[in-house]
Amino acid sequence: MKMQRQSALSVVGALLSASMLALTLPVFASAASAAPSDFKATVVDGPIPATLDSIALTKAPSFTGADEGIIELRSTVATYLGTVQLNHTGAFYGRAGSESELCYVGCSVDGAEEAFSLTFSLPAGTTAFAVRLNPQDGGATTYTVTGPEGATAQFEWGGIFSSTEASRPTLAVSATNGATLSSVTITATQADGCTFLMVGNRSLPCYLYGLDISDLAIGNAVTGETTTTEPTEPAILASTGTDVSQTIVLGVTLMALGGAVSLTTRRRSHRLR
């Protein structure tokens, strides 16, 4: 009779340990996957908007009022928040009757590459950043904007003589929940071995003419801040993915209890032998 009772207790202890292990594992998984990203990347085929996710954007003054014929090499852009640093030096062009532009990779066929990226290091406190491109590449090109935590968005430009030839997309990243942007990267890529048709149906190899930036804007408003409140009545057993800390504590406690029962029954069984 004693052996049967010890065996039953041992089974109960094992079941307690196994059931709480099964209960807590989904909780850990849900806790890891439940955290939302604080950053969002977007692409719009059009001008830089006045606001981005409720954050007001202010354009950089260097893109307005430039004299005709200005050609100046620079690696920074002045904004009301401070200096935006670029990881390349590009030529700033002043053109009458149109927006001035910053161009990178030399803006010539001689500077052909299959991929090119430009990183903007942003002033402290930046929560939104946007650039507008003026595609000039030869052939189909993919433009990608990348922000923190893997926030990405893409725009597919078909190239000259395509349906998207006149597109001038805006690529942007915004931050919420009190987060800020430290850097944003714009990438231009073309497929290996791609070609495009010129006037007269001449087929030419694709090339990157340059990342041509026609406008830039920045903002520092803080949106979507979250607050943490303590529950008035802690639940006895929270459902998976809600009150994670309570479930974990309860699970660990019952696992320890089950282990203790199993250990006690093993010792008693050993003495009875």
N, C-alpha and C positions, 0 to 999 in steps of 0.2 A: 504493500500500500504506500509506504514512504517513497519507494523508488518511483511509483507512478505519479505521486504528488510532485516530487522533485522534477520529473520529466515534464510535467505540465507547466510548472513555473518556468522551466528553461525555455519552453516553446513560447510562453507569453513574453518573456524578456526578449527573445530573438525577434518576435513579431513587432514589439514596440520599437526596437532599434531600426528594423527594416522599414517600417511604415513611416517613421519620422525622417529617415534619410530620403525616402521617396517624396515626402512632403516638402522638405527644405530645398531640394535640388531645383525644382521649378522656380522657387522664390529667388534664388541666386540668379538664375537665368533671366527672370523678368526684371530684376533690379538692374542688371547690366544693360538690357535692351530698352528700358523705359525712358532713359535720359534723352530728351530731344536735343537736336543740334541748335546752337545759339547763332548760327550763321546761315544765310540764304543767298544763293547766287541766282541771278536772273538775266535774261537777254531779251531785248525789245528791238524790233526793226523800226527804229525811229529816233527822234531827238531824246536827249537826257530829260527825264521828267522833273517836275518841280519838287516832288517828294518821292521817296523810296521807302515803302513800308512805314509810312507816317513820319519819316525823317526828312526834314527839309534839306534840299541840296543847293549849295552855292557854287557857281561856276568859277573856275580859275580865271583871273583877269588877264593872264598872258595870252588867251586865245581871242581877245577882242581888241580892236583899235590898233592893230599892227600896221605899220607903214608898208606900202608896196615895195617889194624887192628885198625885204630883210631876210638874210640868211645867217643864222646864228647857231653854233653848236652848243648844246646844253645837256645836262644830266639831272636837272631839277626843274620842278614846277612850283611856283609860289601860290599858296592858297591862304584863306583867312585863318586857318588853323595852324599854319606853319608850312614848312617846305616838304614837298613830296620828292623823295629821292628815287631816281631810276637806275637800274643796274646796267644801263647802256647809255652812251652819248649819242644823241640824235640831232638832226638839223631841224631848226625851227624856221618855217617859211611864212613870210608875210605876203598875202595875196589880196589885191584890191578886189572888192566886190564879192569876196567869199571869206569863210572862216579861215583863220591861220591854222597851220598844221605842224605837228611834230612827226617826223618820219624817221624810222629806224631801219637798219640793214642797208643803209646807203641809198635806198630807193632807186635801184637800177638793176637791170638784168645781170650785170656783172657780179652782184652780191647774192646770186641765187643760192638758196638753201632749201632743204625739204622740211625743215622745222625751225621755228624761231619763237623765243619767249621773251617777255619783258615784264620785270617785277617792279611794282611800285611799293616802296617802303613809306608808310603813312605816319603822319604826326600823331602824338599821343592823344587819346580821346576820340579818335575817328570811329564812327559807328556806321557810316555809309560812304560808298565810293563808287563812281561811275565814269566810264570813258566811252566816247563815241568814235567808231572807226570809219574810215573812208577807204574801203577795199580797193587796191590797185594791182592785185596779184594776177599773174598769168595762169589761168586754170582754176578749177574748183579748189576751195580752201575752207578748212574748218577752223573757226575761231572759238577758243575756249577761255572762259574766265574761271579762275580757281581762287577760293578764299580759305580761311582756316577750317580745320576739321573736315577737309575733303568736300566742302561745298563747291559744286561745279555746275556750269551751264554752257551750252554750245550754240553756235549759229553756223549754219551751212551756207556758204556763199558759192554760187554756181560758176562764177567767173564772168569775164566779159562775153557779151552776146548771149548771156543766159537770162532766164526770167528774174533772177535776183541781182542783175548787174548794177542796178541803181540803188541797191540796199546800202544803208549806212547804219549798222546796228549799234545799239548801246549795250555794253556789258557791265554788269554791276554786282556788288555784294553788299549786304546789310547785316547788322548785328542786333540781337535782342537780349533780353534778360540781363542787362548790365554789362554784356561783353563788348569788347572793342576790337577793331581791325588793326593789325600790325602791318600786314602786307597783302597785296593782291597781285596775281600773275595773269597776264594775257598771253595766250599761246596761239600761234598760227601753224597749221600743219597741212601738208599735201600728200596724196597717195604716191607710193613709189611707182615710178614709170608712167605717171599720168601725162596726158597730152590735152591740148585744147586747139580749137579752130580759130584762125585769124581771118581777116578779110581775104576773099578769094579761096576760102576753104583750105588754106594752108595749115597743116598740122604741126604744132610746135610743142616741145617739152614744157611742162608746167614749171613755174618759178615763183618765188616769193619776192614781190617788188619791194615790200617793206610794210611794217606795221604803221599805218598812217593814222594818227590820232587827230581828230578835228575838234574835239571838245573834251573837257574834264570837269568833274564836279565832286564836292565832298560835303559831308555833314557830320554833326556830332551830337544830335539829340539822342536821349536814352529812352528806349521804349520797351514795353513788355517786362518790366521788372516783376519778379515774383517774391512773395513773402511766405515764410514758414510759420504755421501756427500749430500749437500742441493740441491734440484731441482732448475733449472734455472727459469722455469716458472711454478708456482703452478697451478694445474688444478682447474677449477671452481667447478667441481664435480667429485671427484676421484671414480673409480670403487671399489666395495667391495673387501677388502683384499689388496689394493695397498697403496694409500696414506691415512692411517688410521686417522691421526691427523686432516687433512683437512676435511675429511668426518664427523668426530665426531663434529668438531666445527660448520660446516654448519648445521648439524642435530640439534644440541642444539639450534642454532640461530633460525632456522625455527620453532622448537618446541615452543620456547618462543614467537615468533610472532603469531603462531596459538593460543597459550594460551591467549595472549593479546587480539586478535580479539574476542575470545569466551567470555572473561571477559567483554569487552566493550559492546558487543551485549546483554549480560545478564543484565547489568546495564540499558541500554537504554530500554530494554523490560520492566524492572521493573518500570521505570519512566512512561512509557506509560500506564501502568496499573493504 
